[in-house]
Amino acid sequence: MKLGGADAAEFNGNELLVAILSQIRETLAASGHEIAHLKGTLAIEGDPYELAAANLVRTADAAHLSHRLSEPIDIGRLLVNLRAEADPVHLEQAVRAAVSACAAHLPHEFLHLEHFRPGRPEPTHRIPARV
């Protein structure tokens, strides 16, 4: 997703990233869906090494920044990776609603969106031979 633009005012990317992830978490918690992993990165357009990164690993957690942008930005690329126990359509709606609510003051555009429901895992169990 692209946030901001040439005519946009500067914004605090660290605060925006945490706000978006927090809003996604709140939406899923309110509907009773458990998050397995929620991660987001906000990189400065044209400089993929300058970024903010935040994540949480369960619904009861708060989003924590592991990397911070050093200055306000006017344009960036947001990547959200979400795994949760919910229908993929519901997850997409939660992400879109969070971005619309938290970035309403910024131009924003979804450039790519992918969602799927993985198959049930079939783990391999090994039983050691008796000696």
C-alpha positions as CSV (number, residue, x, y, z in Angstrom):
1,M,0.0,0.0,0.0
2,K,1.2,3.5,-0.8
3,L,0.6,6.2,1.9
4,G,1.1,9.9,1.4
5,G,2.3,11.5,-1.8
6,A,4.0,14.5,-3.3
7,D,1.4,16.9,-2.0
8,A,0.9,15.2,1.4
9,A,2.0,16.8,4.6
10,E,4.6,15.0,6.6
11,F,3.4,12.4,9.2
12,N,4.8,10.3,12.0
13,G,5.2,6.9,10.3
14,N,6.0,5.2,13.6
15,E,2.7,6.3,15.2
16,L,0.7,5.6,12.1
17,L,2.1,2.0,11.8
18,V,1.3,1.2,15.5
19,A,-2.2,2.8,15.1
20,I,-3.0,0.7,12.1
21,L,-1.9,-2.6,13.7
22,S,-3.7,-1.7,16.9
23,Q,-6.9,-1.0,15.0
24,I,-6.7,-4.4,13.2
25,R,-6.1,-6.1,16.6
26,E,-9.1,-4.3,18.2
27,T,-11.4,-5.2,15.3
28,L,-10.4,-8.9,15.4
29,A,-10.6,-9.1,19.2
30,A,-14.1,-7.6,19.1
31,S,-15.2,-10.3,16.7
32,G,-13.6,-13.0,18.7
33,H,-10.8,-13.9,16.3
34,E,-7.4,-14.9,17.6
35,I,-4.3,-13.4,15.9
36,A,-1.4,-15.8,15.4
37,H,0.9,-13.1,13.9
38,L,0.5,-9.5,12.8
39,K,3.4,-7.7,11.4
40,G,3.7,-4.4,9.5
41,T,6.5,-2.4,7.9
42,L,6.4,1.2,6.7
43,A,9.3,2.0,4.4
44,I,10.2,5.4,3.0
45,E,9.4,5.5,-0.7
46,G,12.7,5.1,-2.6
47,D,14.7,4.0,0.5
48,P,13.8,0.5,1.6
49,Y,16.5,0.6,4.4
50,E,14.8,3.4,6.3
51,L,11.7,1.8,7.8
52,A,9.5,1.3,10.8
53,A,8.5,-2.3,11.8
54,A,6.0,-3.4,14.4
55,N,4.5,-6.7,15.3
56,L,2.4,-8.7,17.8
57,V,2.0,-12.4,18.2
58,R,-1.4,-12.8,19.8
59,T,-4.6,-10.9,20.2
60,A,-3.9,-10.0,23.8
61,D,-0.6,-8.2,22.9
62,A,-0.1,-4.7,21.9
63,A,1.9,-3.8,18.8
64,H,5.6,-3.1,19.5
65,L,8.0,-1.2,17.3
66,S,11.2,-3.1,16.6
67,H,12.5,-0.5,14.1
68,R,11.8,3.2,14.0
69,L,11.8,5.8,11.4
70,S,14.2,8.6,12.4
71,E,12.1,11.5,11.0
72,P,8.5,12.2,9.8
73,I,7.8,11.2,6.2
74,D,5.6,12.4,3.4
75,I,5.3,9.1,1.4
76,G,5.9,5.5,2.2
77,R,5.0,1.9,1.4
78,L,3.1,-0.1,4.0
79,L,3.2,-3.9,4.1
80,V,0.9,-5.9,6.4
81,N,1.3,-9.6,7.1
82,L,-1.6,-11.0,9.1
83,R,-2.3,-14.6,10.2
84,A,-5.4,-15.1,12.2
85,E,-8.2,-17.6,12.9
86,A,-10.8,-15.9,10.7
87,D,-12.2,-16.0,7.2
88,P,-9.7,-14.3,4.8
89,V,-12.5,-11.9,3.7
90,H,-13.0,-10.8,7.3
91,L,-9.2,-10.2,7.6
92,E,-9.2,-8.1,4.5
93,Q,-12.1,-6.0,5.8
94,A,-10.3,-5.5,9.1
95,V,-7.1,-4.3,7.3
96,R,-9.0,-2.0,4.9
97,A,-11.0,-0.5,7.8
98,A,-8.0,0.1,9.9
99,V,-6.1,1.9,7.1
100,S,-9.2,4.0,6.3
101,A,-9.7,5.0,9.9
102,C,-6.0,5.6,10.8
103,A,-4.8,7.2,7.5
104,A,-8.0,9.1,6.6
105,H,-5.9,12.3,6.5
106,L,-3.5,10.8,3.9
107,P,-3.9,9.8,0.3
108,H,-3.6,6.0,0.3
109,E,-3.8,3.3,-2.3
110,F,-3.9,-0.5,-2.0
111,L,-1.3,-1.7,-4.6
112,H,-1.5,-5.4,-3.9
113,L,-3.7,-7.5,-1.7
114,E,-3.5,-11.3,-1.2
115,H,-5.4,-13.5,1.1
116,F,-6.0,-17.2,1.4
117,R,-7.0,-20.0,3.7
118,P,-4.1,-22.5,4.2
119,G,-4.9,-26.2,4.3
120,R,-5.0,-28.2,7.5
121,P,-1.5,-29.1,8.6
122,E,-0.6,-32.8,8.5
123,P,2.5,-33.1,10.7
124,T,4.8,-36.1,10.4
125,H,5.1,-38.0,13.7
126,R,8.1,-40.1,14.3
127,I,8.1,-42.8,16.8
128,P,11.6,-43.9,17.8
129,A,12.4,-47.6,17.4
130,R,12.8,-49.6,20.6
131,V,16.4,-50.6,21.2
